[in-house]
Amino acid sequence: MTVVVVLIVVIAMVAEMAVYASRYKKVPPSKAMVVYGRKMHPGKKIGYTVISGGGRFMLPIIESFDYLDLRAMGLDLRLDDLHTTFKGAPAKASCRVTAVVKVSSERNALYAASEHLLGKSREEMAHIAELVTEGAIRERFRHEPFEDLDRDFDMWAGYFQTTVAGSLLNIGLEPRCLNMHDTNLEGVA
Amino acid sequence: MVSTSVLVAVVIELVAVIGVLVIYAVGYTKVPPNMAMVLKKVRRYPDGTSRRMVVVGGGRFLIPGSGGCDFIDLSVHPVRLQMSGLKTTLGGNPAKATIDMLFLVKVSSEKEALQVAAENLVGKTEEEFMGIAREALEASLRRMFQELPYEEIEPDRDTLAGNIQRMICVPLREMGIDVRDARLFHIQVQ
C-alpha cells in the first residue's frame, strides 16, 4: 500500500514538472511576449500583458501567448517625383532615404504594438513604416524650398524625430535612424 | 468491498473533474490584443436596445453549442487613396484637385465605436474592411474638398491635421473606424 502511495506521489510530481516545463515560455531578447486570455493588471485593467526578457508560466486552458519581433528593420526608399520649389519656382526632386525602424521596446509602445501589429509579418510592418516615412518626406519637400532641404541635414534628423517618430510610435514602431542620400533636383517648371 | 466502492467513487470523481476541465477548455475562448470578440448572444441593455456583446482582451467561457462568437481584427491597415476630379475652389473659382494620400486605419478600440463596428463590420474579411474604409474615406475627402477652398485645406501640416480630424476622423468614428495617421503624398489643383 505504501509503495502504491509513493508511486502515485512520484508520478504526480513528474506530471507536475512536465506540465510546468511545457507551459513555461521563455522570451528571447529579440522578442516580446504578449500573454492574453484573462484580465490582467499591468497598471490598468486590460486583458493582456507584454513581457520582454525572462519568462512566464502560462496557465493551462486560460492563457495563451504570441510574440512580437523586436529586431530592427531596414528601409530603403527611392523617391522620385517629389514636388518642391527651387528659387520660388515649382520643381521636382528625387532622393534616396534609408532608415532603420523596429517595434519599440518602450512599455507603452509595446502595448500599442500588441494591438496594432500583432500577427503582422516583418514585411507588413516595414511596408507600413515605409509608407509613413515616404508620406512625411513628400510633405517636407512640398513645404520647404529645395535649396533649404538640400543644405540642412540636421533639420532632417529633427523633422524625422518629431514627425515620423510620433506617427510610428502611435502604432508601436520606433525609428532608430534616417539617412538622406542622393538628393537631386530633377527639373524646374 | 469497501475499498472497491471507494475506488469506484474516486474514478467517477476523476472522470467528472476531467470532463468539466475538458468542457471548460473547449468553451474557454481567448481574445488576443489585436482582436475583439463579438458574441452571438444578444444582450438587452437598460436603454431598451439589444446588441451583441463585445469582449476586448482577456477571455470568456462560452457554453459549447451556444452559438459561439465572431472576431473583429483591431490591427492597423494602410489605405492609399489616389483620387482625381475632386471639386473645390481656388481663389474663389471652381477648380478640380488631384490627391494621393495615405491613411492608417483600424477598427476602433473604444467601447461605443467598437459596438458600432460590431454591427457593421463583423464577418468582414480584411479586404472587405479596407474596401469599406476606402469608400468612407473617399466620401469624406470629397466632402472636405467641396466645403473648404483649396487654400484652407493644406497651408501647413497642422491645418491639414485639424481638417482631417474634423472632417474625416469624426465621420469615420461614427462607423467604428479609427484613423491613426494620415499623410498627404501629393496634391495638385487645376
Interface residues (C-beta under 8 A of the other chain):
Chain A: V34 Y36 G37 R38 K39 M40 I46 G47 Y48 P60 I61 I62 E63 S64 D66 D81 H83 Y111 S114 E115 H116 L117 L118 G119 K120 H127 I128 L131 V132 E134 G135 A136 R138 E139 R142 H143 T163 S167 N170 I171
Chain B: L21 Y24 A25 Y28 K30 V31 P32 P33 N34 V56 G57 G58 G59 L74 S75 V76 P78 R80 L102 L104 K106 S109 D156 R157 R180 D181 R183 L184 F185 H186 I187 Q188
